């Protein structure tokens, strides 16, 4: 028989310990993500897998916000974040700092996520786009590559927060020790 663990048995890090802990070399960029629930979910997933930071761009809402907190559950306090009016400004900053910038997008020449091989000596950024329009073409044009999640059903896309979870987990598996 299996007994569910109580929250007090999970030995989670405090916010202070989390902030001081080693992160995976990954920044998540949200390009005009309109849903505050998606933003909060990305914060929570980024906390779970020790993502370095989240860059919130364009119309993407910033903490503190009750609707972000509803899904982030406090992860908006543990995960570092920056706001950029223009996503291209964030991309430019990341490239200057040596990040490999990857749009998560269906595009010509995209690399399927299950075929992606990351170099543990490099730093990465993933860009997740608007719920309807995806990552802006001008942003895709500045990326080093596009990463795509293989899909086998009738729909052509996944929810932003689901996509974030799948991609962040995949990067975590390859970049963590």
RORO-719160 format. One line per field, with one value per residue: residue number from 1; x, y, z of N, C-alpha, C, O in turn. Coordinates in pm, 1 decimal, m for minus. Example, Ala and Ser with C-alpha at 12.3 -4.5 7.8 and 13.67 -1.06 7.14 Angstrom:
# residues 2
num = [1	2];
n_xx = [1319.0	1285.0];
n_yy = [m569.0	m225.0];
n_zz = [780.0	708.0];
ca_xx = [1230.0	1367.0];
ca_yy = [m450.0	m106.0];
ca_zz = [780.0	714.0];
c_xx = [1320.0	1290.0];
c_yy = [m330.0	3.0];
c_zz = [780.0	787.0];
o_xx = [1423.6	1340.9];
o_yy = [m331.9	113.8];
o_zz = [846.5	803.9];
//
This chain:
# residues 177
num = [1	2	3	4	5	6	7	8	9	10	11	12	13	14	15	16	17	18	19	20	21	22	23	24	25	26	27	28	29	30	31	32	33	34	35	36	37	38	39	40	41	42	43	44	45	46	47	48	49	50	51	52	53	54	55	56	57	58	59	60	61	62	63	64	65	66	67	68	69	70	71	72	73	74	75	76	77	78	79	80	81	82	83	84	85	86	87	88	89	90	91	92	93	94	95	96	97	98	99	100	101	102	103	104	105	106	107	108	109	110	111	112	113	114	115	116	117	118	119	120	121	122	123	124	125	126	127	128	129	130	131	132	133	134	135	136	137	138	139	140	141	142	143	144	145	146	147	148	149	150	151	152	153	154	155	156	157	158	159	160	161	162	163	164	165	166	167	168	169	170	171	172	173	174	175	176	177];
n_xx = [83.8	46.5	120.1	20.1	241.9	269.7	264.5	450.2	638.1	784.0	1018.7	1086.8	1267.5	1337.1	1237.9	1459.1	1675.2	1634.0	1680.7	1954.7	2051.1	2206.8	2128.1	1977.9	2130.6	1932.5	1705.7	1374.4	1170.4	889.0	692.7	477.5	265.0	m62.4	m233.3	m273.6	m285.3	m130.9	116.9	162.1	173.9	405.4	594.4	573.0	652.6	910.5	1025.8	1013.1	1204.3	1435.2	1500.2	1693.7	1596.8	1306.1	1200.0	978.5	782.6	655.6	306.2	285.5	198.0	324.2	445.8	376.4	66.3	m263.6	m389.0	m172.2	m46.3	m232.4	m187.7	89.0	152.6	332.2	577.0	644.7	784.0	1015.5	1150.5	1369.5	1297.7	1262.4	1137.2	1068.5	990.9	1005.4	1044.1	1259.8	1463.7	1517.9	1610.1	1840.1	1996.5	2032.5	2176.5	2410.3	2510.3	2588.0	2403.7	2237.8	1976.6	1651.0	1357.9	1042.7	867.6	672.7	834.9	1007.8	1275.1	1290.0	1398.7	1308.0	1196.6	1256.2	1481.3	1667.1	1986.1	2160.8	2436.8	2616.6	2797.1	2707.6	2481.9	2129.2	1829.6	1480.9	1206.2	872.9	564.4	283.3	m54.9	m224.8	m90.3	168.4	530.8	666.0	741.2	959.1	1108.9	1162.8	1328.8	1564.7	1655.7	1867.1	1790.6	1492.1	1276.4	1066.2	779.5	703.4	390.9	100.4	m169.5	m487.7	m483.2	m296.3	m137.8	m19.0	m119.2	29.7	138.8	154.1	327.0	553.5	610.0	677.4	900.2	1079.5	1127.2	1254.7	1489.1	1592.0	1651.5	1869.9	2052.7	2098.4	2295.1];
n_yy = [m118.6	223.7	534.5	863.8	1139.3	1394.8	1750.7	1860.2	1661.6	1669.6	1813.1	2063.0	2336.0	2651.5	2982.1	3152.1	2970.5	2845.0	3060.9	3091.7	2855.1	2634.6	2676.0	2540.0	2608.0	2785.5	3008.5	3116.3	3260.7	3458.4	3545.9	3780.9	3647.8	3605.5	3494.9	3498.6	3278.8	3095.4	3225.0	3213.7	2934.2	2876.1	2999.2	2831.1	2578.2	2647.7	2698.2	2439.2	2301.2	2441.6	2669.0	2929.9	3199.4	3395.4	3572.0	3820.8	3942.1	4211.2	4210.5	4034.6	3971.9	4088.7	3984.1	4156.3	3982.5	3885.1	3689.4	3563.1	3461.7	3272.5	3039.2	3017.3	2994.7	3115.7	3078.8	3289.9	3447.8	3309.7	3246.8	3423.7	3712.5	3923.2	4212.9	4299.2	4536.0	4491.5	4186.8	4130.0	4282.3	4140.1	3901.8	3995.4	4072.2	3818.7	3681.2	3835.4	3763.8	3508.8	3299.4	3021.9	3067.8	2955.5	2920.5	2795.1	2648.1	2569.6	2531.2	2576.0	2356.5	2309.2	2152.2	1844.2	1792.7	1549.3	1476.4	1663.3	1757.6	1874.7	2079.8	2053.0	2245.6	2484.4	2773.0	2817.0	2953.1	2945.7	3032.1	3099.8	3143.9	3366.7	3267.2	3245.9	3345.3	3247.4	3244.9	3552.2	3622.7	3793.5	3754.4	3480.4	3489.7	3586.1	3385.0	3107.1	2850.2	2653.5	2471.4	2192.9	2028.1	1697.1	1592.5	1388.2	1377.1	1520.0	1791.5	2099.6	2226.9	2285.8	2383.6	2677.2	2657.4	2381.5	2314.2	2452.9	2302.1	2048.5	2110.9	2245.1	2038.5	1852.7	1994.6	2022.4	1752.4	1709.7	1908.7	1915.2	1789.9];
n_zz = [0.0	m75.1	71.0	50.9	60.7	308.7	282.3	455.9	467.3	237.7	227.5	103.0	m48.6	107.8	2.9	13.2	21.9	m223.3	m399.5	m362.6	m456.8	m701.5	m1041.9	m1343.8	m1660.9	m1803.2	m1947.2	m1957.5	m2193.6	m2232.2	m2488.8	m2543.7	m2403.9	m2315.5	m2119.2	m1778.2	m1614.7	m1758.5	m1740.6	m1462.4	m1431.0	m1575.9	m1413.9	m1188.7	m1289.5	m1367.6	m1121.4	m1012.1	m1163.8	m1131.5	m1299.4	m1436.9	m1485.6	m1576.8	m1857.5	m1916.1	m2169.6	m2373.2	m2391.8	m2184.9	m1855.7	m1536.7	m1212.2	m899.9	m905.4	m862.4	m1023.8	m1148.7	m924.5	m844.0	m994.3	m984.7	m718.0	m535.3	m657.4	m812.0	m648.5	m593.5	m833.2	m1039.6	m1238.7	m1528.8	m1698.0	m2034.7	m2275.1	m2547.4	m2712.9	m2877.7	m2765.6	m2533.3	m2649.8	m2778.8	m2556.1	m2435.0	m2636.1	m2645.4	m2400.9	m2443.5	m2471.5	m2626.5	m2829.7	m2851.3	m3027.4	m2943.7	m3163.0	m3452.8	m3741.0	m4055.8	m4085.0	m3813.5	m3506.3	m3383.6	m3055.4	m2929.5	m3064.5	m3007.8	m2897.2	m2633.6	m2528.7	m2243.7	m2168.1	m2255.6	m2241.5	m2240.1	m2390.0	m2404.8	m2607.3	m2568.0	m2727.3	m2796.2	m2725.7	m2949.2	m3180.9	m3162.3	m3147.6	m3240.6	m3583.6	m3639.5	m3413.9	m3423.0	m3644.7	m3533.7	m3374.7	m3277.5	m3330.2	m3393.8	m3191.1	m3179.9	m3056.9	m3108.8	m3240.7	m3254.0	m3298.1	m3391.4	m3349.7	m3382.7	m3200.2	m2862.3	m2529.7	m2388.4	m2125.4	m2092.4	m2300.8	m2207.5	m1976.2	m2084.4	m2249.9	m2074.2	m1889.7	m2058.3	m2127.4	m1869.6	m1805.0	m1972.3	m1900.9	m1627.0	m1351.1];
ca_xx = [0.0	121.7	64.0	59.4	321.6	218.3	347.0	560.5	733.9	848.9	1149.0	1106.7	1357.2	1279.7	1263.0	1597.1	1764.7	1616.1	1749.7	2098.9	2087.8	2253.3	2019.4	2019.5	2159.0	1816.9	1615.5	1248.7	1122.1	748.4	673.6	337.7	171.2	m170.8	m302.0	m203.4	m272.8	m13.1	235.6	180.1	215.2	546.0	672.5	572.5	737.1	1048.2	1069.8	1029.8	1323.8	1544.4	1532.2	1770.0	1514.5	1200.7	1190.0	840.2	796.0	537.7	182.0	292.0	183.3	432.3	409.3	275.0	m67.7	m343.2	m414.4	m46.4	m24.4	m328.2	m124.4	231.3	155.2	451.4	697.5	679.4	877.5	1141.2	1217.3	1405.3	1235.2	1282.6	1039.6	1116.8	881.4	1023.0	1108.2	1390.0	1561.5	1554.6	1690.5	1969.9	2067.1	2070.3	2281.9	2533.5	2558.0	2633.6	2299.2	2182.3	1836.5	1567.3	1213.4	962.2	778.6	668.7	899.3	1094.7	1405.1	1289.6	1451.4	1210.6	1246.5	1313.7	1609.3	1752.8	2097.5	2217.0	2575.6	2615.8	2887.5	2642.1	2363.2	2017.5	1705.1	1368.8	1104.5	736.3	489.2	143.5	m145.3	m286.1	2.6	298.4	646.7	666.9	836.0	1081.6	1183.9	1211.9	1439.3	1685.6	1690.0	1967.9	1718.1	1355.2	1252.0	925.8	734.5	629.7	250.2	50.3	m315.1	m552.4	m458.8	m164.9	m62.2	m43.5	m128.5	161.0	193.8	186.5	448.7	663.0	642.9	745.0	1030.6	1167.0	1164.8	1351.1	1615.7	1641.5	1712.3	1999.6	2144.5	2126.7	2399.6];
ca_yy = [0.0	348.2	646.9	994.4	1219.1	1524.0	1862.9	1877.4	1552.7	1685.6	1878.4	2163.8	2447.0	2783.0	3075.8	3200.7	2860.8	2829.1	3170.5	3070.3	2724.3	2629.7	2661.9	2491.8	2725.1	2802.2	3122.2	3100.9	3389.5	3456.2	3645.7	3824.6	3548.4	3687.3	3431.6	3506.4	3141.6	3038.0	3288.1	3153.5	2794.7	2875.7	3026.7	2711.9	2477.9	2697.8	2674.2	2294.8	2251.4	2535.9	2753.3	3049.1	3320.4	3409.6	3705.1	3849.7	4040.1	4265.8	4214.5	3937.6	4037.4	4068.9	3983.5	4076.8	3984.3	3777.7	3581.1	3488.5	3390.1	3161.7	2917.5	3013.4	2954.2	3166.9	3062.7	3421.9	3506.5	3234.2	3249.2	3557.4	3751.5	4058.3	4252.1	4369.0	4583.0	4425.4	4055.3	4135.3	4336.5	4026.0	3810.8	4059.7	4058.5	3678.1	3648.0	3902.5	3690.6	3376.4	3197.5	2966.4	3107.8	2858.0	2943.0	2672.8	2687.0	2485.5	2612.7	2503.8	2325.0	2295.9	2028.2	1780.1	1791.9	1418.7	1463.8	1773.2	1722.3	1996.8	2078.7	2095.8	2358.6	2604.4	2827.1	2815.4	3025.5	2900.1	3135.6	3050.3	3253.6	3399.3	3153.8	3238.5	3375.9	3183.9	3334.0	3647.2	3587.9	3872.9	3692.3	3353.9	3525.1	3613.4	3268.1	3014.0	2734.0	2632.1	2340.2	2158.6	1907.7	1610.5	1570.7	1278.5	1379.2	1605.7	1932.2	2145.0	2297.1	2256.0	2501.1	2734.6	2603.4	2240.5	2319.7	2491.7	2187.8	1944.9	2158.2	2268.9	1905.7	1795.2	2067.1	1986.1	1618.7	1715.5	2011.3	1897.0	1689.0];
ca_zz = [0.0	m81.7	144.3	m1.1	152.9	351.2	236.5	551.5	447.3	107.8	245.7	m1.6	m17.2	135.0	m107.6	26.4	m17.3	m367.4	m469.2	m351.2	m512.7	m840.1	m1138.6	m1474.9	m1745.4	m1891.2	m1928.5	m2030.4	m2243.2	m2271.3	m2594.0	m2555.4	m2350.8	m2259.4	m2007.6	m1650.3	m1565.5	m1825.1	m1681.8	m1330.5	m1448.1	m1618.6	m1292.6	m1102.5	m1354.4	m1362.3	m984.1	m993.0	m1231.9	m1104.4	m1414.7	m1397.5	m1485.4	m1676.8	m1916.7	m1952.0	m2278.7	m2439.7	m2313.9	m2075.6	m1725.1	m1439.0	m1070.2	m830.1	m963.7	m801.2	m1120.3	m1165.2	m798.3	m835.8	m1048.5	m946.6	m577.1	m467.8	m740.2	m865.9	m552.3	m590.1	m963.9	m1086.2	m1364.9	m1581.9	m1798.7	m2153.9	m2360.1	m2677.2	m2702.8	m2946.1	m2670.2	m2448.3	m2732.8	m2797.4	m2427.8	m2417.6	m2732.9	m2601.1	m2283.5	m2484.8	m2471.4	m2749.7	m2820.3	m2921.2	m3029.1	m2944.1	m3272.2	m3572.1	m3844.2	m4149.4	m4028.4	m3667.7	m3450.8	m3295.9	m2918.3	m2896.2	m3135.0	m2964.6	m2809.1	m2576.5	m2484.0	m2103.4	m2147.1	m2309.7	m2175.5	m2334.7	m2366.2	m2487.1	m2622.7	m2584.5	m2786.5	m2772.6	m2736.7	m3081.9	m3289.3	m3142.7	m3137.7	m3352.0	m3689.8	m3624.9	m3305.2	m3480.0	m3735.2	m3455.5	m3292.9	m3328.2	m3379.8	m3348.8	m3133.1	m3197.9	m2987.8	m3201.7	m3204.4	m3336.1	m3302.7	m3491.1	m3318.2	m3429.6	m3097.8	m2721.8	m2443.5	m2355.0	m2000.4	m2117.7	m2381.2	m2117.4	m1891.4	m2163.4	m2297.8	m1958.6	m1838.6	m2152.2	m2108.7	m1735.3	m1811.1	m2040.4	m1847.0	m1484.3	m1324.9];
c_xx = [88.3	46.8	112.7	138.5	249.8	314.6	468.8	668.4	815.8	985.1	1181.5	1200.6	1277.7	1309.0	1407.4	1697.7	1757.0	1694.6	1901.0	2144.7	2135.3	2134.5	2071.7	2039.4	2050.1	1735.8	1492.7	1198.3	976.3	722.6	524.6	237.4	62.3	m235.3	m217.8	m190.5	m153.3	114.8	264.5	228.0	361.3	636.5	683.6	660.7	883.4	1107.5	1102.3	1161.2	1440.7	1593.8	1596.0	1683.2	1406.0	1204.3	1047.4	841.5	661.3	418.0	182.0	289.5	298.2	375.6	435.1	138.6	m143.0	m365.3	m288.3	m24.2	m113.7	m268.3	22.4	249.2	282.8	579.5	738.1	773.8	1013.2	1219.2	1244.7	1336.2	1270.0	1172.4	1108.5	995.3	884.5	1097.7	1245.5	1499.0	1609.8	1644.8	1831.2	2055.3	2118.2	2185.1	2415.0	2594.8	2592.4	2530.8	2269.5	2032.1	1750.9	1420.4	1145.5	849.4	784.0	720.4	978.4	1228.2	1407.6	1344.3	1344.3	1273.1	1311.2	1445.1	1710.0	1861.2	2163.7	2359.4	2578.7	2708.4	2826.4	2525.5	2253.0	1904.1	1600.2	1264.5	971.0	649.4	346.2	53.8	m208.3	m181.1	137.7	408.5	646.7	773.3	966.8	1169.7	1243.2	1334.5	1571.4	1731.7	1795.6	1903.8	1574.9	1344.0	1102.2	894.3	659.3	486.8	188.1	m101.9	m367.3	m526.5	m315.6	m84.3	m101.4	m57.2	12.2	219.9	229.5	316.2	569.2	705.5	720.7	886.6	1126.8	1214.8	1271.4	1487.7	1676.0	1711.8	1850.9	2099.5	2177.8	2229.7	2342.8];
c_yy = [125.1	458.0	775.5	1069.6	1348.9	1631.7	1880.0	1770.1	1569.3	1753.5	1977.8	2273.6	2570.4	2871.1	3123.9	3094.3	2837.9	2935.7	3151.6	2940.3	2736.0	2603.1	2594.0	2614.9	2745.7	2924.2	3094.4	3239.4	3372.6	3575.5	3675.0	3716.6	3623.0	3627.5	3437.1	3368.7	3072.3	3095.0	3225.3	3009.9	2784.5	2908.3	2900.1	2601.4	2519.9	2681.5	2525.6	2243.6	2348.6	2610.1	2881.9	3174.2	3308.7	3554.2	3722.2	3964.2	4083.7	4270.1	4115.5	4011.6	3999.9	4057.6	4121.5	4092.4	3863.1	3660.5	3500.1	3403.0	3266.3	3030.9	2905.8	2966.0	2996.4	3153.9	3195.1	3495.2	3436.3	3243.9	3393.7	3587.7	3895.5	4086.6	4327.9	4412.0	4510.7	4293.2	4056.3	4193.2	4225.1	3929.5	3866.5	4047.6	3915.7	3639.2	3710.9	3830.7	3545.2	3265.1	3149.7	2989.9	3020.9	2898.3	2806.8	2700.4	2583.1	2570.5	2523.0	2479.3	2313.2	2158.9	1970.0	1763.3	1659.0	1391.0	1571.0	1722.5	1851.1	1973.3	2134.6	2213.8	2490.6	2647.9	2838.7	2907.2	2964.9	3010.6	3069.0	3167.1	3266.1	3279.0	3137.6	3249.3	3306.4	3286.9	3424.1	3607.7	3665.2	3818.3	3559.8	3381.3	3546.2	3493.7	3181.7	2887.8	2736.1	2487.9	2314.5	2031.1	1821.2	1588.9	1473.8	1273.1	1471.8	1754.3	1970.9	2218.5	2247.8	2387.9	2547.4	2672.2	2455.7	2232.2	2353.5	2373.3	2080.7	1989.0	2182.2	2135.8	1842.8	1862.0	2032.1	1850.7	1622.6	1808.5	1993.3	1785.8	1557.8];
c_zz = [0.0	m7.7	81.4	104.4	187.4	301.3	327.3	536.5	318.8	114.4	135.2	46.9	23.1	13.7	m105.2	m18.3	m168.1	m442.6	m468.8	m418.2	m657.5	m931.7	m1264.9	m1563.9	m1851.4	m1849.1	m2014.7	m2066.3	m2285.4	m2362.8	m2610.6	m2514.4	m2274.6	m2135.3	m1880.5	m1585.9	m1629.6	m1765.1	m1545.2	m1338.0	m1490.1	m1499.1	m1207.1	m1159.7	m1348.5	m1222.9	m966.0	m1050.5	m1227.0	m1228.6	m1362.9	m1385.7	m1591.2	m1725.2	m1967.7	m2052.4	m2335.0	m2347.9	m2197.6	m1942.2	m1632.4	m1298.0	m1010.2	m896.8	m909.1	m896.0	m1150.3	m1040.9	m786.9	m888.8	m1009.3	m802.9	m504.2	m548.9	m804.5	m772.1	m552.7	m720.9	m1004.2	m1218.8	m1399.3	m1682.6	m1912.1	m2236.2	m2494.7	m2658.5	m2768.5	m2855.5	m2577.7	m2524.4	m2751.7	m2670.8	m2409.4	m2511.3	m2691.7	m2481.3	m2314.6	m2481.8	m2613.0	m2738.1	m2912.1	m2913.0	m3024.6	m3042.2	m3383.3	m3687.6	m3938.4	m4081.5	m3876.8	m3627.9	m3360.2	m3157.2	m2881.3	m2969.8	m3092.3	m2869.8	m2763.6	m2529.4	m2341.4	m2074.7	m2196.2	m2222.8	m2280.6	m2290.8	m2458.0	m2489.7	m2651.8	m2627.9	m2740.7	m2802.4	m2874.8	m3193.0	m3277.0	m3124.0	m3261.7	m3455.3	m3675.8	m3512.3	m3353.1	m3567.4	m3660.3	m3372.1	m3360.5	m3384.9	m3330.4	m3302.1	m3141.1	m3120.3	m3088.5	m3150.5	m3303.6	m3345.8	m3410.0	m3467.7	m3355.8	m3323.2	m2959.1	m2645.8	m2405.8	m2228.9	m2013.8	m2197.6	m2293.5	m2032.2	m1965.1	m2200.5	m2180.9	m1901.0	m1928.3	m2137.6	m1973.3	m1738.5	m1873.7	m1972.6	m1699.1	m1465.7	m1278.5];
o_xx = [191.4	m74.6	232.6	106.2	178.1	433.0	578.0	778.9	907.6	1059.5	1291.6	1211.6	1165.1	1394.8	1471.0	1794.2	1858.6	1766.5	1968.6	2264.7	2107.3	2050.5	2192.1	1972.1	2072.1	1701.9	1504.9	1185.1	943.6	729.5	454.1	136.6	91.5	m287.7	m105.6	m95.9	m81.7	210.5	378.3	313.4	433.0	744.1	791.9	735.7	971.0	1226.6	1206.8	1223.2	1533.5	1713.3	1557.1	1694.0	1412.3	1210.9	1001.8	895.2	566.7	425.1	87.0	369.1	360.8	270.6	512.1	100.9	m91.0	m361.0	m297.3	12.2	m74.2	m295.3	75.0	350.3	335.1	681.2	852.6	836.6	1114.4	1342.2	1153.9	1318.3	1302.1	1120.2	1196.3	906.8	780.5	1203.0	1337.7	1615.5	1728.8	1744.2	1929.7	2174.0	2233.8	2279.6	2520.0	2716.2	2622.4	2567.1	2275.2	1967.7	1774.1	1364.8	1186.6	750.3	886.0	657.8	1011.5	1287.9	1515.1	1337.4	1295.0	1389.1	1410.9	1512.8	1825.1	1831.5	2216.2	2397.4	2546.5	2699.1	2886.9	2475.7	2280.8	1885.4	1627.4	1237.4	957.3	659.0	296.0	82.2	m242.0	m183.2	214.8	382.2	629.2	882.5	1074.2	1291.7	1359.9	1431.8	1678.5	1835.4	1811.4	1957.3	1540.1	1395.4	1021.3	974.1	561.6	465.5	219.3	m157.4	m298.6	m546.4	m225.9	25.2	m201.5	m11.5	103.3	338.1	325.8	404.6	674.2	824.9	819.3	981.9	1243.4	1332.3	1368.2	1590.3	1797.2	1819.7	1939.6	2220.2	2275.6	2248.6	2417.9];
o_yy = [130.0	472.6	794.1	1064.4	1405.5	1605.1	1910.9	1786.6	1491.1	1751.4	1976.4	2300.2	2590.6	2838.4	3135.1	3125.2	2814.4	2905.3	3191.0	2918.2	2834.3	2518.0	2590.4	2716.0	2726.3	2941.1	3054.0	3325.7	3284.0	3690.8	3603.8	3696.3	3695.6	3702.0	3386.6	3343.9	2998.2	3021.3	3188.3	2968.5	2695.0	2850.1	2866.7	2537.7	2436.1	2654.0	2490.7	2153.6	2339.9	2612.9	2935.0	3247.7	3225.3	3647.4	3646.1	4071.3	4005.5	4326.3	4113.3	4102.5	3894.9	4114.3	4198.0	4201.7	3751.5	3544.9	3379.8	3285.9	3166.6	2923.8	2794.8	2904.0	2921.9	3212.8	3211.0	3593.6	3496.3	3248.8	3476.9	3498.4	3977.1	3994.6	4410.7	4330.8	4473.5	4289.6	3990.5	4155.8	4216.6	3881.1	3793.2	4016.0	3894.9	3572.1	3647.4	3835.4	3467.3	3147.7	3227.7	2937.8	3013.1	2909.0	2714.0	2766.0	2517.7	2669.0	2409.2	2571.7	2307.6	2062.9	2038.0	1724.1	1656.8	1292.5	1569.1	1652.5	1927.2	1861.4	2251.6	2275.3	2596.5	2570.8	2867.1	2934.9	2936.2	3074.7	2992.3	3276.5	3188.6	3199.5	3025.7	3171.3	3306.5	3402.0	3376.5	3564.3	3609.1	3834.6	3530.5	3305.9	3526.2	3500.4	3182.8	2826.3	2809.9	2395.6	2402.9	1937.4	1866.8	1569.4	1476.9	1175.4	1499.0	1834.8	1886.6	2267.4	2178.5	2492.0	2465.7	2638.0	2409.9	2152.7	2290.2	2347.1	2028.2	1912.8	2143.4	2122.6	1785.6	1794.0	2014.0	1835.6	1547.5	1788.5	2050.4	1700.4	1463.7];
o_zz = [67.1	m22.0	60.8	223.1	104.8	280.8	279.7	588.1	293.9	16.3	80.1	166.6	m22.1	m68.3	m210.0	m88.2	m233.4	m537.8	m563.9	m434.3	m726.1	m902.5	m1290.2	m1544.3	m1971.0	m1731.9	m2130.4	m1979.6	m2364.3	m2320.2	m2682.1	m2582.1	m2179.5	m2052.6	m1876.2	m1511.1	m1562.4	m1741.5	m1516.3	m1259.6	m1445.4	m1485.7	m1159.0	m1085.7	m1326.8	m1208.8	m911.0	m993.8	m1307.4	m1258.0	m1258.9	m1287.5	m1681.5	m1645.1	m2053.0	m2024.1	m2343.4	m2238.6	m2119.3	m1918.9	m1646.9	m1267.7	m1068.4	m939.1	m910.0	m853.9	m1174.9	m1051.0	m726.5	m834.3	m1001.6	m770.1	m421.3	m512.4	m846.8	m811.2	m516.6	m718.8	m1003.3	m1301.6	m1313.0	m1745.6	m1887.9	m2263.1	m2549.1	m2594.8	m2720.3	m2868.5	m2547.2	m2470.3	m2741.6	m2679.0	m2372.5	m2469.8	m2702.0	m2461.3	m2224.2	m2488.7	m2708.1	m2647.0	m3032.7	m2803.7	m3094.2	m3009.9	m3404.8	m3726.8	m3905.1	m4026.3	m3817.0	m3704.5	m3270.2	m3144.8	m2809.1	m2940.3	m3136.0	m2773.1	m2844.8	m2494.8	m2320.6	m1968.5	m2180.1	m2140.8	m2397.1	m2172.3	m2574.6	m2388.1	m2747.0	m2572.2	m2659.3	m2892.1	m2913.7	m3288.2	m3373.0	m3088.9	m3373.9	m3418.6	m3697.6	m3515.5	m3327.1	m3564.6	m3717.6	m3306.1	m3482.6	m3477.2	m3238.2	m3365.4	m3112.8	m3118.8	m3147.8	m3030.8	m3422.7	m3396.0	m3508.4	m3558.5	m3360.1	m3351.3	m2940.9	m2693.0	m2392.9	m2226.1	m1952.3	m2165.7	m2304.3	m2017.8	m1913.4	m2184.1	m2188.2	m1866.9	m1878.2	m2135.7	m1962.3	m1681.3	m1833.1	m1986.0	m1650.8	m1552.3	m1252.7];
//
